[in-house]
């Protein structure tokens, strides 16, 4: 295994850990374990710092305009994927998943529009 492959796998692992530890932190907070919730949140932020470093080492971060263009493409794909998933959840009768996909679809649309706005302003200044 070459170092690039190891760094890619590590980046994916670190990124997944962020979400998992944040979810665990939220659960601990809901259960009234504030100290544990804070600790898990701190661990998630450290994992985020690791992921940031690997993203940079792997060349995933470009200039701002390129980053925004790439983000826009990602948000547009996420928007389509969430819409498709919402339909599947509805068809399967999974109301909780359907509602979540519908809510997160709205977020993806908001992200897409925000990125378009920022990108447009950036291009006006060029």
Secondary structure by P-SEA (a helix, b strand, c coil): ccaaaaaaaaaaaaaaaaaaaaaaaaaaaaacaaaaaaaaaaaaaaaaaaaaaaaaaacccccaaaaaaaaaaaaaaaaaaaaaaaaaaaaacaaaaaaaaaaaaaaaaaaaaaaaaaaaaaaaac
